[in-house]
Amino acid sequence: MWISRYVTENSFSKDSASVGVVRAAGGDKVAVSATNEHMSLPVAVPYGIAYKPAVGSRSVVLPTEAGNICLGVLGEACDELQPGELMLYSAGGASIVLKNDGSVLINGRAVQ
């Protein structure tokens, strides 16, 4: 029950997460216009993955004890994926799809 109390007490905090738009990306930092302007946010990513959010993408800014971070960008709808499938894609159109049947598609072509 402490979780519901914590969420209720902190849901309207000025330090809550916000959604904004990536305005610039360079090096390992991004600038995001959200509730406030954030000029130099580190981007949080899973280990082993490196990326820069595309300018114009909708991102999530999250406060932490060490300062604000860009948690990532909001996903886009992808009608060609089934639940459980994964697509990696770039702004230039390259893609890798891991299908539920074990197949892999690179730029739309099956590979073995």
Secondary structure as a PSIPRED ss2 file (coil, helix, strand):
# PSIPRED VFORMAT (PSIPRED V4.0)

   1 M C   1.000  0.000  0.000
   2 W H   0.000  1.000  0.000
   3 I H   0.000  1.000  0.000
   4 S H   0.000  1.000  0.000
   5 R H   0.000  1.000  0.000
   6 Y H   0.000  1.000  0.000
   7 V H   0.000  1.000  0.000
   8 T H   0.000  1.000  0.000
   9 E H   0.000  1.000  0.000
  10 N H   0.000  1.000  0.000
  11 S C   1.000  0.000  0.000
  12 F C   1.000  0.000  0.000
  13 S C   1.000  0.000  0.000
  14 K C   1.000  0.000  0.000
  15 D C   1.000  0.000  0.000
  16 S C   1.000  0.000  0.000
  17 A C   1.000  0.000  0.000
  18 S E   0.000  0.000  1.000
  19 V E   0.000  0.000  1.000
  20 G E   0.000  0.000  1.000
  21 V E   0.000  0.000  1.000
  22 V E   0.000  0.000  1.000
  23 R E   0.000  0.000  1.000
  24 A E   0.000  0.000  1.000
  25 A E   0.000  0.000  1.000
  26 G E   0.000  0.000  1.000
  27 G C   1.000  0.000  0.000
  28 D C   1.000  0.000  0.000
  29 K E   0.000  0.000  1.000
  30 V E   0.000  0.000  1.000
  31 A E   0.000  0.000  1.000
  32 V E   0.000  0.000  1.000
  33 S E   0.000  0.000  1.000
  34 A C   1.000  0.000  0.000
  35 T C   1.000  0.000  0.000
  36 N C   1.000  0.000  0.000
  37 E E   0.000  0.000  1.000
  38 H E   0.000  0.000  1.000
  39 M E   0.000  0.000  1.000
  40 S E   0.000  0.000  1.000
  41 L E   0.000  0.000  1.000
  42 P E   0.000  0.000  1.000
  43 V E   0.000  0.000  1.000
  44 A C   1.000  0.000  0.000
  45 V C   1.000  0.000  0.000
  46 P C   1.000  0.000  0.000
  47 Y C   1.000  0.000  0.000
  48 G C   1.000  0.000  0.000
  49 I C   1.000  0.000  0.000
  50 A C   1.000  0.000  0.000
  51 Y C   1.000  0.000  0.000
  52 K C   1.000  0.000  0.000
  53 P C   1.000  0.000  0.000
  54 A C   1.000  0.000  0.000
  55 V C   1.000  0.000  0.000
  56 G C   1.000  0.000  0.000
  57 S C   1.000  0.000  0.000
  58 R E   0.000  0.000  1.000
  59 S E   0.000  0.000  1.000
  60 V E   0.000  0.000  1.000
  61 V E   0.000  0.000  1.000
  62 L E   0.000  0.000  1.000
  63 P E   0.000  0.000  1.000
  64 T E   0.000  0.000  1.000
  65 E C   1.000  0.000  0.000
  66 A C   1.000  0.000  0.000
  67 G E   0.000  0.000  1.000
  68 N E   0.000  0.000  1.000
  69 I E   0.000  0.000  1.000
  70 C E   0.000  0.000  1.000
  71 L E   0.000  0.000  1.000
  72 G E   0.000  0.000  1.000
  73 V E   0.000  0.000  1.000
  74 L C   1.000  0.000  0.000
  75 G C   1.000  0.000  0.000
  76 E C   1.000  0.000  0.000
  77 A C   1.000  0.000  0.000
  78 C C   1.000  0.000  0.000
  79 D C   1.000  0.000  0.000
  80 E C   1.000  0.000  0.000
  81 L C   1.000  0.000  0.000
  82 Q C   1.000  0.000  0.000
  83 P C   1.000  0.000  0.000
  84 G C   1.000  0.000  0.000
  85 E C   1.000  0.000  0.000
  86 L E   0.000  0.000  1.000
  87 M E   0.000  0.000  1.000
  88 L E   0.000  0.000  1.000
  89 Y E   0.000  0.000  1.000
  90 S C   1.000  0.000  0.000
  91 A C   1.000  0.000  0.000
  92 G C   1.000  0.000  0.000
  93 G C   1.000  0.000  0.000
  94 A C   1.000  0.000  0.000
  95 S E   0.000  0.000  1.000
  96 I E   0.000  0.000  1.000
  97 V E   0.000  0.000  1.000
  98 L E   0.000  0.000  1.000
  99 K C   1.000  0.000  0.000
 100 N C   1.000  0.000  0.000
 101 D C   1.000  0.000  0.000
 102 G C   1.000  0.000  0.000
 103 S C   1.000  0.000  0.000
 104 V E   0.000  0.000  1.000
 105 L E   0.000  0.000  1.000
 106 I E   0.000  0.000  1.000
 107 N C   1.000  0.000  0.000
 108 G C   1.000  0.000  0.000
 109 R E   0.000  0.000  1.000
 110 A E   0.000  0.000  1.000
 111 V E   0.000  0.000  1.000
 112 Q C   1.000  0.000  0.000
